[in-house]
Amino acid sequence: MKKFASYLFAALLGGFVFALSYHYIFDNGGEVGQTVTSEQMPVSQTTFVPAHPAVIGPDFVDAADETVHAVVHIKAELRQRNKVYSDFFDYLDEFFGHPQYRYNNAPVVATGSGVIISPDGYVVTNNHVVQQADKLEITLNDKRSYDAVVIGTDPTTDLALIKVDGEGLPYLRYGDSDNLKVGEWVLAVGNPFNLTSTVTAGIVSAKARNINILGDVGAIESFIQTDAVVNRGNSGGALVNTKGELIGINAAIASNTGSYTGYSFAIPSNIVKKVISDFLDYGEIQRAYLGITFREIDSQFADEKGLNNANGVYVVDVNDDGAANDAGIISGDVIVKVDDINIYSKSSLLETIGTKRPGDKVQVYVQRGNAMKQFEVTLRNRSGNTDVVKKDNIEILGAAFEPVSENEMTELNIQNGLKIVDLNDGKLKSAGIREGFIITHIDREPVENVDDLKYIFERKDGGVLLEGLYPNGQRAYYGVGL
């Protein structure tokens, strides 16, 4: 009985201690050793969280597949030396008396991109890709190669049209660059660093951007700015929208290193389309002009002139025989819109007028004081009329000439000749001819003056052979394509 009583007492004592401990730990908030906070929801209380739909981004697959087949790799072979090296070796030649070095120019190969715009082989690219090239070869995405010829070049827009002998080639259709929106997705397709058929994506960062890269007084710089990666070799390649439509030709990058650092620039497709049409329809660019000088407006200038805001471009002066003057536009007007295009900057006005031809009519909206006025303007060419502009054969040569003096002919033992006294970009410079060259014969016909030159070139087609010599007596022969 004593043994049983001791067991019973131990059991009762254990139960009492357990009950006391339970009450102390759980009923008093669990301040000692508690691992579950009071904020925890009981298991029986659940919260419904709706599932988020999957994020779907732009689909570039179809656009990329269509574009890579129409973008070509261009290899341009030039027999012109780099100017820095040319100047250096010319100095050595004069110092050491080794004139043979001057005429031993090794070919230089440059590469770029181009876009096929028709099934019969017309290809658009940058002017700087093909200028001064003696030989052009393009390679398609499927490895087919063709020799190409230059149809036309335009330094003022940095565009060029070349042609290959092909049929049924893949090509891109033009999109409307005016409808392009900032923030819209785009693809850049080209051949950077000879990596053929490279596709990169980005968005339109800005429009009507002027980066002062072309340098020509009449240049049209109104680039589409994107953050699609573009590098050396992409020049002349395609900028397309997600539909696979051509909305720009890649032309430049903003970089301190020579490689991509964040932004690239493309020529809008509406300018491309107009320039290429001019080449095909007229053989020469048909530039339209308002006949004004103008400037952009900033807040300081707006305050000086008492303008309500800084929108539009300010008309500084109006040409007496220009299109704007005849329509009624005056100095001090602020052009804010042309047709349905809002004008915010010099670039946007140049782009809009740059897509027109002489004879086209445009609606120009100007702010004059507190009034908005509308004028119908018939655009004109640089000469002040609406005639089709044709470039004569002398102009395309890119040179100025003068007759050779009697003394120089005696010294050089020649009977006739026409001397090149000024040489700019053109057919002669592209052929490798240097300033000072004396043309004595063209296709074995003697040349004595500019009239002879014009007469001979008017009867030629395809190409000619120029024969002559330099003032040091070195004879040379050059083939010039027309």
PAVO-304780 format. One record per residue (C-alpha): x, y, z; residue number from 1. Coordinates in steps of 0.5 Angstrom, whole numbers, plus 500, padded with zeros to 3 digits. Example, Ala and Ser with C-alpha at 12.3 -4.5 7.8 and 13.67 -1.06 7.14 Angstrom:
BEGIN
+-----+-----+-----+-----+
:   u :   v :   w :   i :
+-----+-----+-----+-----+
: 525 : 491 : 516 :   1 :
: 527 : 498 : 514 :   2 :
+-----+-----+-----+-----+
END
This chain:
BEGIN
+-----+-----+-----+-----+
:   u :   v :   w :   i :
+-----+-----+-----+-----+
: 500 : 500 : 500 :   1 :
: 506 : 505 : 502 :   2 :
: 509 : 503 : 495 :   3 :
: 502 : 504 : 491 :   4 :
: 501 : 511 : 495 :   5 :
: 508 : 513 : 493 :   6 :
: 506 : 512 : 486 :   7 :
: 500 : 515 : 486 :   8 :
: 503 : 522 : 489 :   9 :
: 508 : 522 : 484 :  10 :
: 503 : 522 : 479 :  11 :
: 499 : 527 : 482 :  12 :
: 505 : 531 : 483 :  13 :
: 507 : 531 : 475 :  14 :
: 500 : 532 : 473 :  15 :
: 500 : 539 : 477 :  16 :
: 507 : 541 : 475 :  17 :
: 504 : 540 : 468 :  18 :
: 498 : 544 : 469 :  19 :
: 501 : 549 : 472 :  20 :
: 507 : 550 : 466 :  21 :
: 501 : 549 : 461 :  22 :
: 498 : 555 : 464 :  23 :
: 504 : 559 : 465 :  24 :
: 506 : 558 : 458 :  25 :
: 500 : 558 : 453 :  26 :
: 495 : 562 : 457 :  27 :
: 499 : 568 : 459 :  28 :
: 502 : 570 : 452 :  29 :
: 508 : 565 : 451 :  30 :
: 513 : 570 : 453 :  31 :
: 518 : 565 : 455 :  32 :
: 520 : 560 : 449 :  33 :
: 515 : 563 : 444 :  34 :
: 516 : 561 : 437 :  35 :
: 510 : 563 : 434 :  36 :
: 508 : 571 : 434 :  37 :
: 501 : 573 : 435 :  38 :
: 501 : 576 : 428 :  39 :
: 501 : 569 : 425 :  40 :
: 494 : 568 : 422 :  41 :
: 491 : 561 : 424 :  42 :
: 492 : 556 : 419 :  43 :
: 484 : 556 : 418 :  44 :
: 484 : 563 : 415 :  45 :
: 487 : 563 : 408 :  46 :
: 488 : 569 : 404 :  47 :
: 486 : 569 : 396 :  48 :
: 492 : 572 : 392 :  49 :
: 490 : 572 : 384 :  50 :
: 495 : 570 : 379 :  51 :
: 498 : 575 : 375 :  52 :
: 498 : 574 : 367 :  53 :
: 505 : 572 : 364 :  54 :
: 508 : 578 : 361 :  55 :
: 509 : 578 : 354 :  56 :
: 514 : 582 : 350 :  57 :
: 515 : 584 : 343 :  58 :
: 515 : 579 : 338 :  59 :
: 521 : 580 : 333 :  60 :
: 522 : 573 : 330 :  61 :
: 518 : 574 : 324 :  62 :
: 521 : 581 : 323 :  63 :
: 528 : 579 : 324 :  64 :
: 527 : 573 : 319 :  65 :
: 524 : 577 : 314 :  66 :
: 530 : 583 : 314 :  67 :
: 536 : 579 : 315 :  68 :
: 535 : 576 : 308 :  69 :
: 534 : 583 : 305 :  70 :
: 540 : 586 : 308 :  71 :
: 547 : 585 : 305 :  72 :
: 554 : 585 : 306 :  73 :
: 558 : 590 : 302 :  74 :
: 565 : 590 : 301 :  75 :
: 568 : 596 : 297 :  76 :
: 575 : 596 : 294 :  77 :
: 579 : 603 : 294 :  78 :
: 585 : 605 : 291 :  79 :
: 586 : 611 : 295 :  80 :
: 590 : 611 : 301 :  81 :
: 588 : 614 : 308 :  82 :
: 590 : 621 : 307 :  83 :
: 594 : 621 : 314 :  84 :
: 599 : 616 : 310 :  85 :
: 599 : 619 : 304 :  86 :
: 601 : 626 : 307 :  87 :
: 607 : 622 : 310 :  88 :
: 609 : 618 : 304 :  89 :
: 609 : 624 : 300 :  90 :
: 613 : 628 : 305 :  91 :
: 618 : 622 : 304 :  92 :
: 618 : 622 : 297 :  93 :
: 620 : 629 : 296 :  94 :
: 625 : 629 : 301 :  95 :
: 628 : 623 : 299 :  96 :
: 627 : 623 : 292 :  97 :
: 623 : 617 : 291 :  98 :
: 617 : 619 : 287 :  99 :
: 615 : 612 : 285 : 100 :
: 612 : 611 : 292 : 101 :
: 607 : 615 : 290 : 102 :
: 604 : 611 : 285 : 103 :
: 604 : 604 : 288 : 104 :
: 598 : 605 : 292 : 105 :
: 595 : 598 : 295 : 106 :
: 588 : 597 : 295 : 107 :
: 584 : 599 : 301 : 108 :
: 578 : 594 : 303 : 109 :
: 572 : 597 : 307 : 110 :
: 566 : 594 : 309 : 111 :
: 559 : 596 : 310 : 112 :
: 551 : 594 : 309 : 113 :
: 546 : 595 : 305 : 114 :
: 538 : 594 : 304 : 115 :
: 535 : 591 : 298 : 116 :
: 529 : 595 : 296 : 117 :
: 527 : 591 : 289 : 118 :
: 527 : 584 : 287 : 119 :
: 531 : 586 : 281 : 120 :
: 537 : 588 : 285 : 121 :
: 537 : 596 : 287 : 122 :
: 540 : 596 : 294 : 123 :
: 540 : 603 : 298 : 124 :
: 546 : 604 : 303 : 125 :
: 550 : 610 : 306 : 126 :
: 554 : 615 : 301 : 127 :
: 560 : 614 : 306 : 128 :
: 560 : 606 : 305 : 129 :
: 561 : 607 : 297 : 130 :
: 564 : 613 : 296 : 131 :
: 571 : 613 : 292 : 132 :
: 570 : 605 : 291 : 133 :
: 573 : 602 : 285 : 134 :
: 570 : 596 : 286 : 135 :
: 564 : 594 : 290 : 136 :
: 561 : 587 : 292 : 137 :
: 555 : 585 : 296 : 138 :
: 554 : 578 : 299 : 139 :
: 547 : 576 : 301 : 140 :
: 545 : 572 : 307 : 141 :
: 545 : 566 : 303 : 142 :
: 552 : 567 : 301 : 143 :
: 551 : 569 : 294 : 144 :
: 555 : 574 : 291 : 145 :
: 554 : 580 : 286 : 146 :
: 559 : 585 : 283 : 147 :
: 555 : 592 : 284 : 148 :
: 555 : 599 : 280 : 149 :
: 554 : 606 : 283 : 150 :
: 547 : 609 : 281 : 151 :
: 547 : 615 : 285 : 152 :
: 550 : 618 : 291 : 153 :
: 548 : 624 : 295 : 154 :
: 553 : 627 : 300 : 155 :
: 547 : 631 : 303 : 156 :
: 543 : 626 : 306 : 157 :
: 549 : 620 : 306 : 158 :
: 545 : 616 : 302 : 159 :
: 547 : 612 : 295 : 160 :
: 544 : 607 : 291 : 161 :
: 547 : 601 : 288 : 162 :
: 545 : 596 : 283 : 163 :
: 547 : 588 : 282 : 164 :
: 544 : 584 : 276 : 165 :
: 539 : 579 : 280 : 166 :
: 532 : 577 : 279 : 167 :
: 527 : 575 : 285 : 168 :
: 531 : 578 : 290 : 169 :
: 529 : 578 : 297 : 170 :
: 527 : 586 : 299 : 171 :
: 524 : 590 : 304 : 172 :
: 518 : 595 : 303 : 173 :
: 518 : 602 : 306 : 174 :
: 515 : 604 : 312 : 175 :
: 512 : 611 : 314 : 176 :
: 518 : 614 : 318 : 177 :
: 513 : 620 : 320 : 178 :
: 508 : 615 : 324 : 179 :
: 514 : 612 : 328 : 180 :
: 513 : 614 : 335 : 181 :
: 518 : 615 : 341 : 182 :
: 519 : 609 : 345 : 183 :
: 517 : 604 : 339 : 184 :
: 521 : 598 : 339 : 185 :
: 525 : 597 : 333 : 186 :
: 531 : 592 : 330 : 187 :
: 537 : 594 : 327 : 188 :
: 540 : 589 : 322 : 189 :
: 547 : 589 : 319 : 190 :
: 554 : 586 : 319 : 191 :
: 558 : 589 : 324 : 192 :
: 565 : 587 : 325 : 193 :
: 564 : 583 : 319 : 194 :
: 559 : 579 : 323 : 195 :
: 554 : 578 : 318 : 196 :
: 546 : 578 : 319 : 197 :
: 547 : 581 : 326 : 198 :
: 540 : 583 : 329 : 199 :
: 539 : 588 : 335 : 200 :
: 533 : 591 : 338 : 201 :
: 532 : 597 : 342 : 202 :
: 527 : 603 : 342 : 203 :
: 526 : 610 : 339 : 204 :
: 530 : 614 : 343 : 205 :
: 528 : 621 : 339 : 206 :
: 526 : 623 : 332 : 207 :
: 529 : 629 : 328 : 208 :
: 536 : 629 : 331 : 209 :
: 541 : 633 : 329 : 210 :
: 548 : 631 : 330 : 211 :
: 552 : 635 : 325 : 212 :
: 556 : 629 : 322 : 213 :
: 555 : 631 : 315 : 214 :
: 558 : 637 : 314 : 215 :
: 555 : 640 : 308 : 216 :
: 552 : 647 : 308 : 217 :
: 545 : 644 : 305 : 218 :
: 546 : 637 : 309 : 219 :
: 539 : 634 : 311 : 220 :
: 540 : 632 : 318 : 221 :
: 534 : 629 : 322 : 222 :
: 536 : 622 : 324 : 223 :
: 532 : 617 : 328 : 224 :
: 536 : 616 : 335 : 225 :
: 535 : 609 : 338 : 226 :
: 539 : 605 : 343 : 227 :
: 539 : 599 : 338 : 228 :
: 546 : 597 : 338 : 229 :
: 550 : 599 : 332 : 230 :
: 557 : 598 : 331 : 231 :
: 562 : 599 : 325 : 232 :
: 560 : 595 : 319 : 233 :
: 552 : 597 : 321 : 234 :
: 553 : 603 : 316 : 235 :
: 548 : 602 : 311 : 236 :
: 544 : 597 : 314 : 237 :
: 536 : 597 : 316 : 238 :
: 532 : 599 : 321 : 239 :
: 526 : 596 : 321 : 240 :
: 519 : 596 : 326 : 241 :
: 516 : 590 : 329 : 242 :
: 512 : 589 : 322 : 243 :
: 519 : 588 : 318 : 244 :
: 518 : 595 : 315 : 245 :
: 524 : 599 : 313 : 246 :
: 523 : 605 : 317 : 247 :
: 531 : 608 : 317 : 248 :
: 538 : 606 : 314 : 249 :
: 543 : 606 : 320 : 250 :
: 548 : 611 : 319 : 251 :
: 552 : 613 : 325 : 252 :
: 553 : 612 : 332 : 253 :
: 555 : 617 : 338 : 254 :
: 561 : 615 : 341 : 255 :
: 568 : 617 : 344 : 256 :
: 571 : 610 : 342 : 257 :
: 569 : 609 : 335 : 258 :
: 564 : 603 : 338 : 259 :
: 557 : 603 : 340 : 260 :
: 556 : 607 : 347 : 261 :
: 549 : 607 : 348 : 262 :
: 546 : 611 : 342 : 263 :
: 545 : 610 : 334 : 264 :
: 542 : 614 : 329 : 265 :
: 538 : 612 : 322 : 266 :
: 536 : 616 : 316 : 267 :
: 528 : 616 : 316 : 268 :
: 525 : 612 : 311 : 269 :
: 521 : 618 : 308 : 270 :
: 527 : 621 : 306 : 271 :
: 531 : 615 : 303 : 272 :
: 524 : 613 : 299 : 273 :
: 525 : 620 : 296 : 274 :
: 532 : 620 : 295 : 275 :
: 532 : 614 : 291 : 276 :
: 526 : 616 : 287 : 277 :
: 530 : 622 : 285 : 278 :
: 536 : 617 : 283 : 279 :
: 531 : 612 : 279 : 280 :
: 526 : 618 : 276 : 281 :
: 531 : 623 : 274 : 282 :
: 538 : 621 : 275 : 283 :
: 539 : 627 : 280 : 284 :
: 537 : 629 : 287 : 285 :
: 531 : 634 : 286 : 286 :
: 532 : 639 : 292 : 287 :
: 526 : 643 : 294 : 288 :
: 527 : 650 : 298 : 289 :
: 522 : 655 : 302 : 290 :
: 527 : 660 : 300 : 291 :
: 528 : 663 : 307 : 292 :
: 533 : 663 : 313 : 293 :
: 531 : 661 : 319 : 294 :
: 534 : 659 : 326 : 295 :
: 531 : 655 : 332 : 296 :
: 528 : 658 : 338 : 297 :
: 530 : 657 : 345 : 298 :
: 527 : 661 : 351 : 299 :
: 532 : 667 : 351 : 300 :
: 531 : 668 : 344 : 301 :
: 523 : 667 : 345 : 302 :
: 524 : 673 : 351 : 303 :
: 528 : 677 : 346 : 304 :
: 523 : 677 : 341 : 305 :
: 517 : 677 : 345 : 306 :
: 515 : 670 : 343 : 307 :
: 509 : 666 : 347 : 308 :
: 513 : 660 : 347 : 309 :
: 519 : 656 : 344 : 310 :
: 516 : 652 : 339 : 311 :
: 517 : 652 : 332 : 312 :
: 523 : 655 : 328 : 313 :
: 524 : 663 : 327 : 314 :
: 524 : 666 : 320 : 315 :
: 530 : 670 : 320 : 316 :
: 530 : 673 : 312 : 317 :
: 526 : 671 : 306 : 318 :
: 529 : 671 : 299 : 319 :
: 526 : 676 : 294 : 320 :
: 525 : 671 : 289 : 321 :
: 523 : 665 : 294 : 322 :
: 517 : 661 : 295 : 323 :
: 516 : 663 : 302 : 324 :
: 516 : 670 : 299 : 325 :
: 511 : 669 : 294 : 326 :
: 506 : 666 : 299 : 327 :
: 506 : 671 : 304 : 328 :
: 511 : 669 : 309 : 329 :
: 515 : 674 : 312 : 330 :
: 521 : 675 : 317 : 331 :
: 519 : 674 : 324 : 332 :
: 514 : 669 : 323 : 333 :
: 514 : 663 : 327 : 334 :
: 513 : 656 : 323 : 335 :
: 510 : 651 : 327 : 336 :
: 507 : 646 : 322 : 337 :
: 508 : 644 : 315 : 338 :
: 502 : 640 : 312 : 339 :
: 500 : 635 : 318 : 340 :
: 507 : 635 : 321 : 341 :
: 509 : 639 : 327 : 342 :
: 515 : 643 : 327 : 343 :
: 519 : 643 : 333 : 344 :
: 526 : 644 : 330 : 345 :
: 531 : 646 : 324 : 346 :
: 532 : 638 : 323 : 347 :
: 524 : 637 : 323 : 348 :
: 523 : 643 : 318 : 349 :
: 529 : 640 : 314 : 350 :
: 526 : 633 : 314 : 351 :
: 519 : 635 : 312 : 352 :
: 521 : 639 : 306 : 353 :
: 527 : 634 : 304 : 354 :
: 521 : 629 : 302 : 355 :
: 518 : 634 : 297 : 356 :
: 520 : 636 : 290 : 357 :
: 520 : 643 : 287 : 358 :
: 513 : 644 : 284 : 359 :
: 510 : 641 : 290 : 360 :
: 505 : 645 : 294 : 361 :
: 505 : 645 : 302 : 362 :
: 501 : 648 : 307 : 363 :
: 505 : 652 : 312 : 364 :
: 502 : 654 : 318 : 365 :
: 506 : 660 : 322 : 366 :
: 505 : 664 : 328 : 367 :
: 505 : 671 : 327 : 368 :
: 504 : 675 : 333 : 369 :
: 498 : 672 : 337 : 370 :
: 495 : 670 : 330 : 371 :
: 496 : 663 : 327 : 372 :
: 496 : 664 : 319 : 373 :
: 496 : 659 : 314 : 374 :
: 500 : 659 : 307 : 375 :
: 500 : 655 : 301 : 376 :
: 507 : 655 : 298 : 377 :
: 509 : 652 : 292 : 378 :
: 516 : 649 : 293 : 379 :
: 522 : 651 : 288 : 380 :
: 529 : 649 : 287 : 381 :
: 535 : 652 : 288 : 382 :
: 535 : 657 : 282 : 383 :
: 528 : 659 : 284 : 384 :
: 524 : 655 : 279 : 385 :
: 520 : 649 : 279 : 386 :
: 524 : 646 : 273 : 387 :
: 527 : 639 : 274 : 388 :
: 535 : 639 : 276 : 389 :
: 540 : 636 : 271 : 390 :
: 547 : 635 : 273 : 391 :
: 552 : 636 : 267 : 392 :
: 558 : 632 : 266 : 393 :
: 563 : 637 : 268 : 394 :
: 559 : 638 : 275 : 395 :
: 560 : 630 : 276 : 396 :
: 567 : 630 : 275 : 397 :
: 568 : 635 : 281 : 398 :
: 574 : 639 : 278 : 399 :
: 576 : 646 : 276 : 400 :
: 580 : 646 : 270 : 401 :
: 584 : 651 : 266 : 402 :
: 588 : 651 : 260 : 403 :
: 596 : 649 : 260 : 404 :
: 600 : 655 : 259 : 405 :
: 605 : 655 : 252 : 406 :
: 611 : 655 : 257 : 407 :
: 609 : 648 : 261 : 408 :
: 607 : 645 : 254 : 409 :
: 614 : 646 : 252 : 410 :
: 617 : 644 : 258 : 411 :
: 613 : 637 : 258 : 412 :
: 613 : 636 : 251 : 413 :
: 606 : 636 : 249 : 414 :
: 601 : 639 : 244 : 415 :
: 595 : 640 : 248 : 416 :
: 592 : 639 : 255 : 417 :
: 587 : 641 : 260 : 418 :
: 590 : 642 : 267 : 419 :
: 586 : 640 : 274 : 420 :
: 587 : 646 : 278 : 421 :
: 582 : 644 : 284 : 422 :
: 579 : 637 : 286 : 423 :
: 573 : 636 : 290 : 424 :
: 569 : 629 : 291 : 425 :
: 567 : 627 : 284 : 426 :
: 568 : 622 : 278 : 427 :
: 576 : 624 : 277 : 428 :
: 577 : 624 : 285 : 429 :
: 574 : 617 : 285 : 430 :
: 578 : 615 : 280 : 431 :
: 585 : 616 : 284 : 432 :
: 586 : 623 : 280 : 433 :
: 590 : 628 : 284 : 434 :
: 590 : 636 : 283 : 435 :
: 595 : 638 : 278 : 436 :
: 594 : 632 : 273 : 437 :
: 594 : 635 : 266 : 438 :
: 589 : 631 : 261 : 439 :
: 591 : 631 : 254 : 440 :
: 587 : 625 : 251 : 441 :
: 580 : 622 : 253 : 442 :
: 579 : 616 : 249 : 443 :
: 585 : 618 : 244 : 444 :
: 581 : 624 : 243 : 445 :
: 585 : 631 : 244 : 446 :
: 583 : 636 : 249 : 447 :
: 585 : 643 : 249 : 448 :
: 579 : 646 : 253 : 449 :
: 573 : 645 : 257 : 450 :
: 569 : 646 : 251 : 451 :
: 573 : 640 : 248 : 452 :
: 571 : 636 : 255 : 453 :
: 564 : 637 : 255 : 454 :
: 563 : 635 : 248 : 455 :
: 567 : 629 : 249 : 456 :
: 563 : 627 : 255 : 457 :
: 556 : 628 : 252 : 458 :
: 558 : 623 : 247 : 459 :
: 560 : 618 : 252 : 460 :
: 556 : 613 : 256 : 461 :
: 559 : 608 : 261 : 462 :
: 566 : 610 : 262 : 463 :
: 572 : 613 : 259 : 464 :
: 580 : 613 : 259 : 465 :
: 583 : 619 : 261 : 466 :
: 591 : 620 : 259 : 467 :
: 595 : 625 : 261 : 468 :
: 601 : 627 : 266 : 469 :
: 603 : 631 : 272 : 470 :
: 607 : 637 : 272 : 471 :
: 613 : 632 : 274 : 472 :
: 613 : 629 : 267 : 473 :
: 610 : 622 : 270 : 474 :
: 605 : 620 : 265 : 475 :
: 598 : 616 : 268 : 476 :
: 592 : 613 : 265 : 477 :
: 585 : 613 : 269 : 478 :
: 579 : 609 : 267 : 479 :
: 573 : 614 : 269 : 480 :
: 566 : 611 : 270 : 481 :
: 560 : 615 : 268 : 482 :
+-----+-----+-----+-----+
END
